[in-house]
């Protein structure tokens, strides 16, 4: 099992199916960003995972610092996803 997938399973155990079926770490990041968007679009009472933002930040930090040549050091985000992540940082305060 790839390091990125193993680490994702540790941080997102409730997403086992999505993590195991992701074609690449990039595909997994698309799923994570979509979940984050859904999380912040929902009203506070119906948010399903209070630790989602924390887990995503931990995973981003891990990916950036990963030393394996098979694990991408940088994950490319579209302008929309960078904006969403910045918005999430503000809302999390």
C-alpha positions as CSV (number, residue, x, y, z in Angstrom):
1,X,0.0,0.0,0.0
2,X,1.3,3.5,-0.9
3,X,2.3,5.8,2.0
4,X,-0.2,8.5,1.0
5,X,-3.0,6.0,1.0
6,X,-2.0,4.5,4.4
7,X,-1.7,7.9,6.0
8,X,-5.1,8.9,4.5
9,X,-6.7,5.8,6.1
10,X,-5.2,6.8,9.5
11,X,-6.6,10.3,9.3
12,X,-9.9,9.5,7.5
13,X,-11.1,6.1,8.7
14,X,-14.7,6.8,7.8
15,X,-13.6,7.4,4.1
16,X,-12.1,3.9,3.7
17,X,-14.0,3.2,0.4
18,X,-13.0,6.6,-1.1
19,X,-9.4,6.3,0.0
20,X,-9.0,2.8,-1.3
21,X,-10.7,3.5,-4.6
22,X,-8.8,6.8,-5.3
23,X,-6.7,6.5,-8.5
24,X,-4.1,8.9,-7.1
25,X,-3.4,11.3,-4.3
26,X,-4.7,14.1,-6.5
27,X,-8.0,12.3,-6.9
28,X,-8.2,11.9,-3.1
29,X,-7.5,15.6,-2.7
30,X,-10.5,16.4,-5.0
31,X,-12.7,14.3,-2.7
32,X,-11.3,16.0,0.4
33,X,-11.9,19.5,-1.0
34,X,-15.5,18.5,-2.0
35,X,-16.2,17.2,1.5
36,X,-14.8,20.4,3.0
37,X,-17.0,22.5,0.7
38,X,-20.0,20.4,1.7
39,X,-19.1,20.7,5.4
40,X,-19.0,24.5,5.3
41,X,-22.0,24.8,3.1
42,X,-24.1,22.9,5.7
43,X,-25.5,24.6,8.7
44,X,-23.5,24.1,11.9
45,X,-26.0,21.7,13.4
46,X,-25.8,19.3,10.5
47,X,-22.0,19.2,10.0
48,X,-21.1,15.5,10.0
49,X,-17.4,15.6,11.0
50,X,-16.2,18.2,13.5
51,X,-12.6,17.0,12.9
52,X,-12.6,17.2,9.1
53,X,-10.7,20.4,8.8
54,X,-8.1,19.4,11.3
55,X,-7.6,16.0,9.5
56,X,-7.3,17.7,6.2
57,X,-4.7,20.2,7.5
58,X,-2.7,17.3,9.1
59,X,-2.8,15.4,5.8
60,X,-1.7,18.5,3.8
61,X,1.2,19.0,6.2
62,X,2.2,15.3,5.9
63,X,2.0,15.3,2.1
64,X,4.2,18.4,1.9
65,X,6.8,16.9,4.1
66,X,6.7,13.3,2.8
67,X,10.1,12.0,1.8
68,X,9.0,9.1,-0.4
69,X,9.6,9.6,-4.1
70,X,6.2,8.0,-4.6
71,X,4.4,10.5,-2.4
72,X,4.0,13.9,-3.9
73,X,5.6,16.7,-2.0
74,X,3.3,19.3,-3.4
75,X,-0.4,19.0,-4.2
76,X,-1.6,21.4,-6.9
77,X,-4.8,23.2,-6.0
78,X,-7.0,25.2,-8.4
79,X,-7.6,28.9,-7.4
80,X,-11.1,27.8,-6.3
81,X,-9.7,25.2,-3.9
82,X,-7.1,27.6,-2.4
83,X,-9.9,30.1,-1.8
84,X,-12.0,27.4,-0.1
85,X,-9.2,26.3,2.1
86,X,-8.5,30.0,3.1
87,X,-12.2,30.5,3.8
88,X,-12.2,27.4,5.9
89,X,-9.3,28.7,8.0
90,X,-11.2,31.9,8.7
91,X,-14.4,30.0,9.6
92,X,-12.5,27.6,11.8
93,X,-11.4,30.4,14.1
